[in-house]
Amino acid sequence: MSSPGSTTSLPSGLSVLITFPDVLFIPEIIFGGLVWILVASSKVPLPILQGWVMFVSVFCFVMSTVLLCLYICSVHGGSSFWVTLDAICQSTAALFYLSAAVLEAYSTHAVVSFMPPAIYRENIAAVVFAFLATLVYVIHKVFSLLRWKSS
């Protein structure tokens, strides 16, 4: 059984910003925002693929920001439901970002010969940040699932 002060519960207040894995909300928001900006500002050679990347980056950016704000405001009240919700959200975001990063890499590679070098570099930056966001979400997911399992 877990004690109320153990690490299996979600942190409250500003301790969210110093507690692992919840501190990963910060790089998730930063990398997700960069992907959002880079995809939005680039020329769209394959609108269907980059539309999914845009949806994922905006959805995960908003989800991470809302969860961070709710945790800082201590809305969860120590309920185990929120631990489950956190694990589900992180798992969904990791899967979404993995698919978006692969699709962004594919769309960049598929049209490399048709793009001006500046647009190509912008798309490469979007691919790099999408894979970094995927990595951060996967790490957060693993530790959220461990927290969920031990709660």
N, C-alpha and C positions, 0 to 999 in steps of 0.2 A: 504494500500500500504506500501511496505517496503522501508525504506530509504537505500541508498547505504552502510551506515555504520552499519546497523542492524545485528543481529545474524543470519538472515535467509540466508545470503550469506556464501560462503566458505571462510575460512581464507587464507591468502597468506603468503609466507615467513616462517620464523621461528615461527610465531604466531600459526601455525598448531600444534606445540608441546605443546601449553598451552591452546588451545581452546577445550572445550568439545562440541561435542563427538569425534572430530578429534584426540584428544590425545590418544584415544583408539586404534589407529593404532599401537602404540608401544606394548601394551600387545598382540594384535592380531598377530603381527610378532613374538614376543617371544614365545607365546604358540604354534603357528602354526609351528615354527621351531623346538620346542621340540617334537611335535607330529611327524613331519617328521623324525627327528633323531631317535626317539624311535621305530617307525614302521620300518624304514629302517634297524635298527640294530638287530631287533628281528627275531627269527625263524618264518617262515610264515606257520602256520598250515592250513589255508584256504586262498590260494592265491587270489581267486576272491574277497573275502570280504576285505582283507587287501590291495589289489590293488586299490580299490575304496578309502579307507582311505588315501593311499599314494597320489593318484591323487588329492583328495580334499586338503590335507595339502600343497602340492606343489603349486597347482593352487591358493589357497587363500593366501599363503605366497607371491607368486610373485605378485598377484593382489594388495594386501595391500602395498607392497613395492613400486610398480610402482605408485599407487595413492598417497602415501605419498610423493614420490619424485616430482610428477607432481604438487601437491599442494604447496610444499615448493618452487618450481620454478615458481609459480604463472601462470601456463599454462592456467588455467581456465579463467582468465581475468574477473571474476565476472559474467560469463554467467550462466543463469538459467539452461541451458542444463547440466552443470556439477553437479548441485544440484540433478537433476533427475538421472544422471548417478551414483552418489554416493549412492542414495537410492536403485537403482536397484542392484548395486554391493554388498552392505551390505545385502540386502534381499536374494540374491542368495547365498552369502557366509554363512549366518546364516542357511539357509535350507540345503545346502551341508554339513556343519559341524555337524548339528543335525543328519543327516543320517549317516555320517561317525562315529560319536561318538557311536551311537546305534549299528552299525555293528561291531565296534571294541570291544565294551562290549560283544556283543553276541559271537563273535569268541573267545574271551578270556574265557568266561564262558563255551562254548561248548567243549573246549579241555583242560580244567583245569586238568583233571586226566592224560593227556598224556604229560604234560609239566614239565620240571625240574623247581624247585622253582625259580631259577634266571630268567629264561625266563618268567615265570608267573608274577613275580614282574615287569619286564620290560614292559610287556603288560598292566598290571594294571596301571602303570605310564602313558602309552600312552592313556589309557581310561580316566584317571583323567584329563590330559592336553587337551584332545579332548573336554571333557565337559566344561572345563574352557574356551577354545577358543570359543565354542558354545555360552556360556554365554556372553562373551565380544562382539561377533558378533551380538547377539540378542539385547543387550543394544545399540550398535552403530546403528543397523538397526532402532530401535524404534525412536531414536533421529534424525536420518537422514530422516526418513519418516515425522517426525514433522517439520523438517526444510523444506523439500520439500513441504509439505502442506501449510506452511506459506509463501512460496516464490512466 
